[in-house]
């Protein structure tokens, strides 16, 4: 099975997501907290993408990534959405089991989409 990369131009890894972290009318303390959240999210995206690039065409599920980058699975899942929207990674149709036994989609860095090694790997590995 092959994955299709998004048709959008790849955005910068540290670009702020389009979802606001605080409203304009929120107090200053919320504005400061939102700035910190943006910085943390950018750092998380960088860690996740570096880990996925190191995994090559094998990629990883959100739980595998979380274990590899020492983040909570929910933190990884939120950043996977950002990274898919910016075109840095692609969610495959293939799944693998999480530690709890549930199927989870495999994500790969964009540069591995359509590669012969990814296609061969996807044909060999059964879905969860």
N, C-alpha and C positions, 0 to 999 in steps of 0.2 A: 504494500500500500504506500502511496506517496502522499505527502502533505503539500498543500498549496500555500505559498507565502502570500501575505497580504499585499494588495495592490497600492498601498500607501507608501509615500516616501518615508524612509527611516528617520525618525526623530532622534535628537540627541539623548543619550542615556540619562543625563542629569536635568533634562527639561522638566519643568514643573508640570504635573498632570493638570488636565483641564478642570478637574473637580476641585472646587475651593475647599480649603481646610478650615476656613473661618469666614463668617459673613462680615461685610463692611461695617455693620452696626454693632458687632461684637465688641466687648471691652478690650482694652489694650492687652490684658493678660492672655486673652484668647488669641489675639493676633501674634503675640510672642510665641505662644505654644504652637501655633500653626506653622510658624517659621521653623521651629525645631523639628516638627513632624515632617516638613518638606525635606530638610537636610537628612533626617534619618531614613526616609523613604528612598532618597537618591543613593545613599550608602548601601541600603539593602538591595536595590536594583543592581548596583555594581557587583556586589558579592554573588548574587544569584546568577547573573550573566557570566561572570568569570568561572563559576563552578560548572555551569552548563557547557561552556566552551571547552573546558577541560574534559568533560565526559564524552565529547564528540557525538557521533550519531546515536549512541546509547541513550543520551538524554537522561531525564529523571522525572519522577512524579513529584508532587508537592511535598510529600513526606520524605522522600529520598533527598530532595534539595534541602529541606529544613534540617535534616540530620547532617548534611554535608557543609552547610554554612552556619550552623549553630544558631538558628532562629526558630521561633515557634511556627508550626505549620500554617496558622492563620496569617502570620506576617508574610510568609512566602506566598500564600495564595493571593493576597492583595497585590503584591508586587508583580506576580505573574500576569495579572490583568493589565497592569501598566505596560509591561514589557511586550505583551501581545499587541496592544494598541499602537505602540510605537514601532512595531515591526522587528524588534530585536530577537524575538523567539516565536516559535510556532507550536501550537498544540496539535499533536498527532491524533489519529483515530485509535491508535494502539493504546492499550491500557495494561497496567500492572497492579498487582494487589498491594494495598497498604498493610501496615502491621495489624490493623483490625480486620483484614480480609476483604475490604471493599475495593472494587476496581477504581483506579485513578488514571487519568490521561497522562501520557508521557509528553514532555516538552523538550524541544531541542533548540539550540541556537540556530538562528536563521541561516548561517552559512552552510549548515549540514542538510538543509532541505533540498531534496532532489539529487543528493549525492548517491553514487552507486553503492557506497557502503551503508548508507541509511536504508536504501531500498532493499538490499540483501538482508540486512539485519531485521527489518520489519517482516520480511517473508519467512524468516526462520523462527521468530518469536511468536508464540501464541498469545492471543489476547487473554486478559485475566477473566 
